[in-house]
Amino acid sequence: MRELLIALVVGIAVGMVFAVMRLPVPAPATLAGVLGIFGMYLGYKLVTWLL
């Protein structure tokens, strides 16, 4: 759980830096893009678990 909290805080900090520097966020701008990345992660984990 601590790992997730640290990841969230670092992500927020990086997002704030990108906003201050007026740079585009290096992440999908839509929920569909985020779900696509999450799906790739789940697919990878599923295959490694099956093998």
PDB file of N, H, CA, C and O in Angstrom:
ATOM      1  N   MET A   1       0.829  -1.197   0.000  1.00  0.00           N
ATOM      2  CA  MET A   1       0.000   0.000   0.000  1.00  0.00           C
ATOM      3  C   MET A   1       0.874   1.261   0.000  1.00  0.00           C
ATOM      4  O   MET A   1       0.552   2.252  -0.656  1.00  0.00           O
ATOM      5  N   ARG A   2       1.969   1.206   0.737  1.00  0.00           N
ATOM      6  H   ARG A   2       2.231   0.401   1.270  1.00  0.00           H
ATOM      7  CA  ARG A   2       2.877   2.356   0.796  1.00  0.00           C
ATOM      8  C   ARG A   2       3.434   2.661  -0.596  1.00  0.00           C
ATOM      9  O   ARG A   2       3.572   3.821  -0.986  1.00  0.00           O
ATOM     10  N   GLU A   3       3.748   1.605  -1.327  1.00  0.00           N
ATOM     11  H   GLU A   3       3.636   0.664  -1.011  1.00  0.00           H
ATOM     12  CA  GLU A   3       4.278   1.742  -2.683  1.00  0.00           C
ATOM     13  C   GLU A   3       3.288   2.482  -3.587  1.00  0.00           C
ATOM     14  O   GLU A   3       3.690   3.323  -4.390  1.00  0.00           O
ATOM     15  N   LEU A   4       2.008   2.171  -3.458  1.00  0.00           N
ATOM     16  H   LEU A   4       1.682   1.487  -2.806  1.00  0.00           H
ATOM     17  CA  LEU A   4       0.979   2.822  -4.273  1.00  0.00           C
ATOM     18  C   LEU A   4       0.859   4.299  -3.929  1.00  0.00           C
ATOM     19  O   LEU A   4       0.701   5.137  -4.817  1.00  0.00           O
ATOM     20  N   LEU A   5       0.932   4.616  -2.650  1.00  0.00           N
ATOM     21  H   LEU A   5       1.060   3.935  -1.929  1.00  0.00           H
ATOM     22  CA  LEU A   5       0.842   6.008  -2.205  1.00  0.00           C
ATOM     23  C   LEU A   5       2.032   6.817  -2.715  1.00  0.00           C
ATOM     24  O   LEU A   5       1.870   7.948  -3.173  1.00  0.00           O
ATOM     25  N   ILE A   6       3.222   6.237  -2.633  1.00  0.00           N
ATOM     26  H   ILE A   6       3.354   5.319  -2.260  1.00  0.00           H
ATOM     27  CA  ILE A   6       4.417   6.920  -3.135  1.00  0.00           C
ATOM     28  C   ILE A   6       4.292   7.157  -4.644  1.00  0.00           C
ATOM     29  O   ILE A   6       4.614   8.241  -5.130  1.00  0.00           O
ATOM     30  N   ALA A   7       3.828   6.152  -5.379  1.00  0.00           N
ATOM     31  H   ALA A   7       3.566   5.271  -4.984  1.00  0.00           H
ATOM     32  CA  ALA A   7       3.657   6.292  -6.826  1.00  0.00           C
ATOM     33  C   ALA A   7       2.659   7.400  -7.152  1.00  0.00           C
ATOM     34  O   ALA A   7       2.873   8.174  -8.086  1.00  0.00           O
ATOM     35  N   LEU A   8       1.587   7.478  -6.400  1.00  0.00           N
ATOM     36  H   LEU A   8       1.413   6.850  -5.641  1.00  0.00           H
ATOM     37  CA  LEU A   8       0.579   8.517  -6.625  1.00  0.00           C
ATOM     38  C   LEU A   8       1.154   9.903  -6.356  1.00  0.00           C
ATOM     39  O   LEU A   8       0.959  10.824  -7.150  1.00  0.00           O
ATOM     40  N   VAL A   9       1.857  10.052  -5.245  1.00  0.00           N
ATOM     41  H   VAL A   9       2.015   9.305  -4.600  1.00  0.00           H
ATOM     42  CA  VAL A   9       2.441  11.358  -4.891  1.00  0.00           C
ATOM     43  C   VAL A   9       3.468  11.791  -5.938  1.00  0.00           C
ATOM     44  O   VAL A   9       3.474  12.948  -6.358  1.00  0.00           O
ATOM     45  N   VAL A  10       4.330  10.876  -6.357  1.00  0.00           N
ATOM     46  H   VAL A  10       4.326   9.936  -6.016  1.00  0.00           H
ATOM     47  CA  VAL A  10       5.330  11.205  -7.377  1.00  0.00           C
ATOM     48  C   VAL A  10       4.642  11.561  -8.693  1.00  0.00           C
ATOM     49  O   VAL A  10       5.052  12.503  -9.371  1.00  0.00           O
ATOM     50  N   GLY A  11       3.610  10.820  -9.055  1.00  0.00           N
ATOM     51  H   GLY A  11       3.277  10.054  -8.504  1.00  0.00           H
ATOM     52  CA  GLY A  11       2.864  11.127 -10.278  1.00  0.00           C
ATOM     53  C   GLY A  11       2.235  12.499 -10.240  1.00  0.00           C
ATOM     54  O   GLY A  11       2.262  13.221 -11.237  1.00  0.00           O
ATOM     55  N   ILE A  12       1.670  12.871  -9.109  1.00  0.00           N
ATOM     56  H   ILE A  12       1.648  12.284  -8.299  1.00  0.00           H
ATOM     57  CA  ILE A  12       1.075  14.205  -8.964  1.00  0.00           C
ATOM     58  C   ILE A  12       2.149  15.272  -9.085  1.00  0.00           C
ATOM     59  O   ILE A  12       1.950  16.289  -9.750  1.00  0.00           O
ATOM     60  N   ALA A  13       3.297  15.041  -8.436  1.00  0.00           N
ATOM     61  H   ALA A  13       3.459  14.216  -7.895  1.00  0.00           H
ATOM     62  CA  ALA A  13       4.395  16.013  -8.494  1.00  0.00           C
ATOM     63  C   ALA A  13       4.893  16.187  -9.933  1.00  0.00           C
ATOM     64  O   ALA A  13       5.111  17.312 -10.384  1.00  0.00           O
ATOM     65  N   VAL A  14       5.070  15.092 -10.638  1.00  0.00           N
ATOM     66  H   VAL A  14       4.893  14.179 -10.272  1.00  0.00           H
ATOM     67  CA  VAL A  14       5.531  15.162 -12.030  1.00  0.00           C
ATOM     68  C   VAL A  14       4.493  15.881 -12.891  1.00  0.00           C
ATOM     69  O   VAL A  14       4.850  16.696 -13.742  1.00  0.00           O
ATOM     70  N   GLY A  15       3.226  15.586 -12.676  1.00  0.00           N
ATOM     71  H   GLY A  15       2.936  14.924 -11.985  1.00  0.00           H
ATOM     72  CA  GLY A  15       2.170  16.281 -13.413  1.00  0.00           C
ATOM     73  C   GLY A  15       2.183  17.777 -13.166  1.00  0.00           C
ATOM     74  O   GLY A  15       1.955  18.565 -14.083  1.00  0.00           O
ATOM     75  N   MET A  16       2.450  18.170 -11.927  1.00  0.00           N
ATOM     76  H   MET A  16       2.635  17.530 -11.181  1.00  0.00           H
ATOM     77  CA  MET A  16       2.527  19.599 -11.596  1.00  0.00           C
ATOM     78  C   MET A  16       3.714  20.259 -12.291  1.00  0.00           C
ATOM     79  O   MET A  16       3.598  21.377 -12.791  1.00  0.00           O
ATOM     80  N   VAL A  17       4.853  19.574 -12.323  1.00  0.00           N
ATOM     81  H   VAL A  17       4.948  18.665 -11.917  1.00  0.00           H
ATOM     82  CA  VAL A  17       6.040  20.113 -13.008  1.00  0.00           C
ATOM     83  C   VAL A  17       5.745  20.301 -14.490  1.00  0.00           C
ATOM     84  O   VAL A  17       6.101  21.328 -15.067  1.00  0.00           O
ATOM     85  N   PHE A  18       5.103  19.324 -15.107  1.00  0.00           N
ATOM     86  H   PHE A  18       4.814  18.489 -14.638  1.00  0.00           H
ATOM     87  CA  PHE A  18       4.762  19.434 -16.529  1.00  0.00           C
ATOM     88  C   PHE A  18       3.804  20.601 -16.758  1.00  0.00           C
ATOM     89  O   PHE A  18       3.922  21.310 -17.757  1.00  0.00           O
ATOM     90  N   ALA A  19       2.864  20.805 -15.848  1.00  0.00           N
ATOM     91  H   ALA A  19       2.768  20.229 -15.037  1.00  0.00           H
ATOM     92  CA  ALA A  19       1.913  21.907 -15.997  1.00  0.00           C
ATOM     93  C   ALA A  19       2.619  23.252 -15.871  1.00  0.00           C
ATOM     94  O   ALA A  19       2.345  24.164 -16.652  1.00  0.00           O
ATOM     95  N   VAL A  20       3.519  23.390 -14.905  1.00  0.00           N
ATOM     96  H   VAL A  20       3.741  22.649 -14.271  1.00  0.00           H
ATOM     97  CA  VAL A  20       4.251  24.642 -14.708  1.00  0.00           C
ATOM     98  C   VAL A  20       5.125  24.953 -15.920  1.00  0.00           C
ATOM     99  O   VAL A  20       5.248  26.108 -16.328  1.00  0.00           O
ATOM    100  N   MET A  21       5.724  23.919 -16.485  1.00  0.00           N
ATOM    101  H   MET A  21       5.623  22.981 -16.153  1.00  0.00           H
ATOM    102  CA  MET A  21       6.591  24.105 -17.652  1.00  0.00           C
ATOM    103  C   MET A  21       5.795  24.183 -18.954  1.00  0.00           C
ATOM    104  O   MET A  21       6.369  24.351 -20.030  1.00  0.00           O
ATOM    105  N   ARG A  22       4.485  24.061 -18.852  1.00  0.00           N
ATOM    106  H   ARG A  22       4.018  23.925 -17.978  1.00  0.00           H
ATOM    107  CA  ARG A  22       3.570  24.111 -20.003  1.00  0.00           C
ATOM    108  C   ARG A  22       3.919  23.068 -21.064  1.00  0.00           C
ATOM    109  O   ARG A  22       3.920  23.352 -22.262  1.00  0.00           O
ATOM    110  N   LEU A  23       4.211  21.869 -20.598  1.00  0.00           N
ATOM    111  H   LEU A  23       4.210  21.639 -19.625  1.00  0.00           H
ATOM    112  CA  LEU A  23       4.497  20.745 -21.476  1.00  0.00           C
ATOM    113  C   LEU A  23       3.302  19.804 -21.494  1.00  0.00           C
ATOM    114  O   LEU A  23       2.557  19.749 -20.516  1.00  0.00           O
ATOM    115  N   PRO A  24       3.099  19.069 -22.571  1.00  0.00           N
ATOM    116  CA  PRO A  24       2.009  18.087 -22.593  1.00  0.00           C
ATOM    117  C   PRO A  24       2.336  16.919 -21.658  1.00  0.00           C
ATOM    118  O   PRO A  24       3.493  16.521 -21.526  1.00  0.00           O
ATOM    119  N   VAL A  25       1.340  16.399 -21.038  1.00  0.00           N
ATOM    120  H   VAL A  25       0.400  16.723 -21.145  1.00  0.00           H
ATOM    121  CA  VAL A  25       1.522  15.274 -20.117  1.00  0.00           C
ATOM    122  C   VAL A  25       1.912  14.034 -20.921  1.00  0.00           C
ATOM    123  O   VAL A  25       1.263  13.715 -21.917  1.00  0.00           O
ATOM    124  N   PRO A  26       2.977  13.328 -20.495  1.00  0.00           N
ATOM    125  CA  PRO A  26       3.415  12.141 -21.251  1.00  0.00           C
ATOM    126  C   PRO A  26       2.588  10.910 -20.892  1.00  0.00           C
ATOM    127  O   PRO A  26       3.130   9.869 -20.522  1.00  0.00           O
ATOM    128  N   ALA A  27       1.289  11.044 -21.005  1.00  0.00           N
ATOM    129  H   ALA A  27       0.849  11.890 -21.305  1.00  0.00           H
ATOM    130  CA  ALA A  27       0.365   9.960 -20.679  1.00  0.00           C
ATOM    131  C   ALA A  27      -0.866  10.117 -21.567  1.00  0.00           C
ATOM    132  O   ALA A  27      -1.111  11.196 -22.107  1.00  0.00           O
ATOM    133  N   PRO A  28      -1.632   9.054 -21.718  1.00  0.00           N
ATOM    134  CA  PRO A  28      -2.858   9.170 -22.520  1.00  0.00           C
ATOM    135  C   PRO A  28      -3.792  10.233 -21.950  1.00  0.00           C
ATOM    136  O   PRO A  28      -3.984  10.323 -20.737  1.00  0.00           O
ATOM    137  N   ALA A  29      -4.356  11.020 -22.823  1.00  0.00           N
ATOM    138  H   ALA A  29      -4.200  10.947 -23.808  1.00  0.00           H
ATOM    139  CA  ALA A  29      -5.227  12.112 -22.392  1.00  0.00           C
ATOM    140  C   ALA A  29      -6.679  11.670 -22.181  1.00  0.00           C
ATOM    141  O   ALA A  29      -7.514  12.468 -21.756  1.00  0.00           O
ATOM    142  N   THR A  30      -6.977  10.413 -22.475  1.00  0.00           N
ATOM    143  H   THR A  30      -6.298   9.765 -22.820  1.00  0.00           H
ATOM    144  CA  THR A  30      -8.348   9.942 -22.328  1.00  0.00           C
ATOM    145  C   THR A  30      -8.389   8.686 -21.460  1.00  0.00           C
ATOM    146  O   THR A  30      -7.385   7.995 -21.287  1.00  0.00           O
ATOM    147  N   LEU A  31      -9.545   8.417 -20.933  1.00  0.00           N
ATOM    148  H   LEU A  31     -10.361   8.979 -21.073  1.00  0.00           H
ATOM    149  CA  LEU A  31      -9.728   7.211 -20.123  1.00  0.00           C
ATOM    150  C   LEU A  31      -9.481   5.959 -20.951  1.00  0.00           C
ATOM    151  O   LEU A  31      -8.960   4.967 -20.439  1.00  0.00           O
ATOM    152  N   ALA A  32      -9.849   5.998 -22.220  1.00  0.00           N
ATOM    153  H   ALA A  32     -10.272   6.803 -22.636  1.00  0.00           H
ATOM    154  CA  ALA A  32      -9.619   4.841 -23.092  1.00  0.00           C
ATOM    155  C   ALA A  32      -8.122   4.536 -23.203  1.00  0.00           C
ATOM    156  O   ALA A  32      -7.732   3.368 -23.217  1.00  0.00           O
ATOM    157  N   GLY A  33      -7.296   5.555 -23.282  1.00  0.00           N
ATOM    158  H   GLY A  33      -7.613   6.503 -23.271  1.00  0.00           H
ATOM    159  CA  GLY A  33      -5.852   5.347 -23.342  1.00  0.00           C
ATOM    160  C   GLY A  33      -5.309   4.740 -22.059  1.00  0.00           C
ATOM    161  O   GLY A  33      -4.462   3.847 -22.095  1.00  0.00           O
ATOM    162  N   VAL A  34      -5.793   5.223 -20.941  1.00  0.00           N
ATOM    163  H   VAL A  34      -6.480   5.948 -20.911  1.00  0.00           H
ATOM    164  CA  VAL A  34      -5.370   4.686 -19.644  1.00  0.00           C
ATOM    165  C   VAL A  34      -5.806   3.228 -19.515  1.00  0.00           C
ATOM    166  O   VAL A  34      -5.040   2.389 -19.041  1.00  0.00           O
ATOM    167  N   LEU A  35      -7.022   2.929 -19.933  1.00  0.00           N
ATOM    168  H   LEU A  35      -7.644   3.611 -20.319  1.00  0.00           H
ATOM    169  CA  LEU A  35      -7.502   1.546 -19.875  1.00  0.00           C
ATOM    170  C   LEU A  35      -6.715   0.643 -20.809  1.00  0.00           C
ATOM    171  O   LEU A  35      -6.510  -0.532 -20.503  1.00  0.00           O
ATOM    172  N   GLY A  36      -6.270   1.173 -21.945  1.00  0.00           N
ATOM    173  H   GLY A  36      -6.437   2.127 -22.194  1.00  0.00           H
ATOM    174  CA  GLY A  36      -5.442   0.397 -22.862  1.00  0.00           C
ATOM    175  C   GLY A  36      -4.114   0.013 -22.215  1.00  0.00           C
ATOM    176  O   GLY A  36      -3.667  -1.127 -22.343  1.00  0.00           O
ATOM    177  N   ILE A  37      -3.489   0.948 -21.530  1.00  0.00           N
ATOM    178  H   ILE A  37      -3.852   1.874 -21.426  1.00  0.00           H
ATOM    179  CA  ILE A  37      -2.239   0.656 -20.827  1.00  0.00           C
ATOM    180  C   ILE A  37      -2.482  -0.353 -19.715  1.00  0.00           C
ATOM    181  O   ILE A  37      -1.692  -1.280 -19.536  1.00  0.00           O
ATOM    182  N   PHE A  38      -3.556  -0.183 -18.977  1.00  0.00           N
ATOM    183  H   PHE A  38      -4.197   0.570 -19.122  1.00  0.00           H
ATOM    184  CA  PHE A  38      -3.899  -1.116 -17.905  1.00  0.00           C
ATOM    185  C   PHE A  38      -4.163  -2.509 -18.480  1.00  0.00           C
ATOM    186  O   PHE A  38      -3.777  -3.510 -17.878  1.00  0.00           O
ATOM    187  N   GLY A  39      -4.813  -2.577 -19.632  1.00  0.00           N
ATOM    188  H   GLY A  39      -5.126  -1.763 -20.122  1.00  0.00           H
ATOM    189  CA  GLY A  39      -5.074  -3.856 -20.284  1.00  0.00           C
ATOM    190  C   GLY A  39      -3.792  -4.551 -20.708  1.00  0.00           C
ATOM    191  O   GLY A  39      -3.677  -5.771 -20.588  1.00  0.00           O
ATOM    192  N   MET A  40      -2.823  -3.778 -21.207  1.00  0.00           N
ATOM    193  H   MET A  40      -2.916  -2.788 -21.305  1.00  0.00           H
ATOM    194  CA  MET A  40      -1.528  -4.371 -21.567  1.00  0.00           C
ATOM    195  C   MET A  40      -0.835  -4.948 -20.334  1.00  0.00           C
ATOM    196  O   MET A  40      -0.251  -6.030 -20.387  1.00  0.00           O
ATOM    197  N   TYR A  41      -0.907  -4.223 -19.239  1.00  0.00           N
ATOM    198  H   TYR A  41      -1.381  -3.344 -19.196  1.00  0.00           H
ATOM    199  CA  TYR A  41      -0.303  -4.702 -17.990  1.00  0.00           C
ATOM    200  C   TYR A  41      -0.981  -5.997 -17.529  1.00  0.00           C
ATOM    201  O   TYR A  41      -0.308  -6.956 -17.151  1.00  0.00           O
ATOM    202  N   LEU A  42      -2.298  -6.017 -17.564  1.00  0.00           N
ATOM    203  H   LEU A  42      -2.845  -5.238 -17.871  1.00  0.00           H
ATOM    204  CA  LEU A  42      -3.025  -7.225 -17.142  1.00  0.00           C
ATOM    205  C   LEU A  42      -2.721  -8.399 -18.061  1.00  0.00           C
ATOM    206  O   LEU A  42      -2.553  -9.526 -17.595  1.00  0.00           O
ATOM    207  N   GLY A  43      -2.650  -8.143 -19.364  1.00  0.00           N
ATOM    208  H   GLY A  43      -2.786  -7.227 -19.743  1.00  0.00           H
ATOM    209  CA  GLY A  43      -2.312  -9.204 -20.307  1.00  0.00           C
ATOM    210  C   GLY A  43      -0.933  -9.771 -20.048  1.00  0.00           C
ATOM    211  O   GLY A  43      -0.739 -10.986 -20.096  1.00  0.00           O
ATOM    212  N   TYR A  44       0.021  -8.908 -19.774  1.00  0.00           N
ATOM    213  H   TYR A  44      -0.137  -7.921 -19.735  1.00  0.00           H
ATOM    214  CA  TYR A  44       1.382  -9.350 -19.464  1.00  0.00           C
ATOM    215  C   TYR A  44       1.392 -10.213 -18.204  1.00  0.00           C
ATOM    216  O   TYR A  44       1.997 -11.285 -18.182  1.00  0.00           O
ATOM    217  N   LYS A  45       0.725  -9.743 -17.169  1.00  0.00           N
ATOM    218  H   LYS A  45       0.234  -8.873 -17.187  1.00  0.00           H
ATOM    219  CA  LYS A  45       0.678 -10.486 -15.910  1.00  0.00           C
ATOM    220  C   LYS A  45      -0.018 -11.834 -16.090  1.00  0.00           C
ATOM    221  O   LYS A  45       0.402 -12.831 -15.502  1.00  0.00           O
ATOM    222  N   LEU A  46      -1.064 -11.869 -16.889  1.00  0.00           N
ATOM    223  H   LEU A  46      -1.404 -11.060 -17.366  1.00  0.00           H
ATOM    224  CA  LEU A  46      -1.800 -13.108 -17.130  1.00  0.00           C
ATOM    225  C   LEU A  46      -0.916 -14.131 -17.814  1.00  0.00           C
ATOM    226  O   LEU A  46      -0.880 -15.292 -17.406  1.00  0.00           O
ATOM    227  N   VAL A  47      -0.198 -13.712 -18.853  1.00  0.00           N
ATOM    228  H   VAL A  47      -0.227 -12.769 -19.183  1.00  0.00           H
ATOM    229  CA  VAL A  47       0.668 -14.641 -19.591  1.00  0.00           C
ATOM    230  C   VAL A  47       1.803 -15.136 -18.697  1.00  0.00           C
ATOM    231  O   VAL A  47       2.113 -16.328 -18.705  1.00  0.00           O
ATOM    232  N   THR A  48       2.429 -14.241 -17.926  1.00  0.00           N
ATOM    233  H   THR A  48       2.178 -13.273 -17.920  1.00  0.00           H
ATOM    234  CA  THR A  48       3.512 -14.673 -17.029  1.00  0.00           C
ATOM    235  C   THR A  48       2.982 -15.629 -15.960  1.00  0.00           C
ATOM    236  O   THR A  48       3.690 -16.544 -15.541  1.00  0.00           O
ATOM    237  N   TRP A  49       1.762 -15.424 -15.527  1.00  0.00           N
ATOM    238  H   TRP A  49       1.187 -14.680 -15.868  1.00  0.00           H
ATOM    239  CA  TRP A  49       1.174 -16.316 -14.521  1.00  0.00           C
ATOM    240  C   TRP A  49       0.883 -17.694 -15.138  1.00  0.00           C
ATOM    241  O   TRP A  49       1.098 -18.726 -14.501  1.00  0.00           O
ATOM    242  N   LEU A  50       0.389 -17.694 -16.390  1.00  0.00           N
ATOM    243  H   LEU A  50       0.214 -16.855 -16.907  1.00  0.00           H
ATOM    244  CA  LEU A  50       0.064 -18.952 -17.050  1.00  0.00           C
ATOM    245  C   LEU A  50       1.301 -19.752 -17.430  1.00  0.00           C
ATOM    246  O   LEU A  50       1.277 -20.983 -17.425  1.00  0.00           O
ATOM    247  N   LEU A  51       2.377 -19.054 -17.758  1.00  0.00           N
ATOM    248  H   LEU A  51       2.396 -18.054 -17.761  1.00  0.00           H
ATOM    249  CA  LEU A  51       3.599 -19.740 -18.148  1.00  0.00           C
ATOM    250  C   LEU A  51       4.403 -20.075 -16.906  1.00  0.00           C
ATOM    251  O   LEU A  51       5.481 -20.660 -17.007  1.00  0.00           O
TER     252      LEU A  51
END
